[in-house]
Amino acid sequence: MSAFTRTISGSNNQHLFHNVDLIVFLEGGSVSYNKQEVYAGK
């Protein structure tokens, strides 16, 4: 991982470099959510 992705500014702007609306980082767990469920606050 580069130093760029470790800064707040880098994290806030990372989606621009991947040409996506948002980036979600997940850790572990056995439950999956689709985009609509995430937007609904699940």
MARSEDO-459125 format. One record per residue: residue in one letter; x negated, z negated, y negated of N, C-alpha, C in turn. Coordinates in steps of 0.02 Angstrom, whole numbers, padded with zeros to 5 digits, always signed. Atoms other than C-alpha are relative to their C-alpha. Last residue first. Example, Ala and Ser with C-alpha at 12.3 -4.5 7.8 and 13.67 -1.06 7.14 Angstrom:
! residues 2
S+00042+00003+00059-00684-00357+00053+00039-00037-00055A-00045+00000+00059-00615-00390+00225-00045+00000-00060
This chain:
! residues 42
K+00010+00029-00066+01387-00355+00105-00074-00008+00014G+00029+00068+00002+01401-00331-00082-00009-00033+00068A-00056+00048-00001+01520-00182-00086-00025-00072+00003Y-00031-00001+00066+01375-00070-00138+00057-00050-00005V+00048+00031+00045+01285-00121+00022+00029-00004-00070E-00001+00072-00013+01439-00082+00125-00048-00038-00045Q-00062+00026+00028+01454+00090+00045+00005-00076+00010K+00005+00003+00074+01271+00129+00079+00063-00031-00031N+00006-00066+00030+01282+00086+00265+00002-00009-00077Y-00051-00014+00050+01241-00085+00332-00009+00071-00025S+00013-00059+00042+01146-00133+00490+00058+00010-00047V-00060-00031+00030+01142-00305+00572-00021+00058-00044S-00031-00044-00050+01005-00361+00693+00062+00035-00027G-00072+00005-00006+00886-00441+00571+00028+00050+00050G-00031+00030-00059+00711-00400+00518+00075+00002+00001E+00043+00035-00047+00652-00361+00342+00042-00030+00056L-00034+00046-00046+00731-00232+00229-00052-00034+00045F+00048+00027-00047+00669-00140+00075+00035-00052+00043V-00018+00066-00026+00797-00032-00015-00053-00020+00051I+00041+00015-00058+00751+00114-00126+00017-00071+00021L+00022+00069-00011+00872+00188-00251-00042-00005+00063D-00034+00045+00046+00932+00350-00329-00022-00073+00006V-00061+00031-00029+00805+00461-00244+00031-00046-00052N-00057-00040+00019+00669+00581-00307+00064-00023+00035H-00029-00024-00063+00530+00490-00213+00062+00041-00011F+00052-00037-00035+00423+00468-00369+00025+00027+00066L+00013-00062+00036+00573+00417-00475-00050+00044+00037H-00051-00049-00018+00627+00288-00346-00011+00067-00034Q+00019-00034-00062+00462+00196-00373+00050+00054+00021N+00002-00072+00010+00505+00156-00553-00015+00040+00063N-00059-00023+00036+00561-00025-00537+00003+00075-00007S-00058+00007-00043+00431-00061-00403+00063+00026-00034G+00006-00049-00055+00290+00010-00509+00060-00003+00046S-00013-00067+00029+00347-00087-00663-00002+00053+00055I-00072-00003+00015+00356-00248-00563+00018+00069-00026T-00018+00023+00067+00182-00216-00494+00075+00005-00009R+00000+00073+00002+00141-00208-00309+00018-00027-00069T-00063+00025-00027+00191-00025-00287+00003-00076+00000F-00057-00022+00040+00053+00033-00404+00065-00031+00024A-00013+00051+00051-00080-00071-00317+00061+00018-00042S+00040-00004+00061-00069+00046-00169+00018-00055-00048M-00043+00000+00059+00000+00000+00000-00045+00000-00062
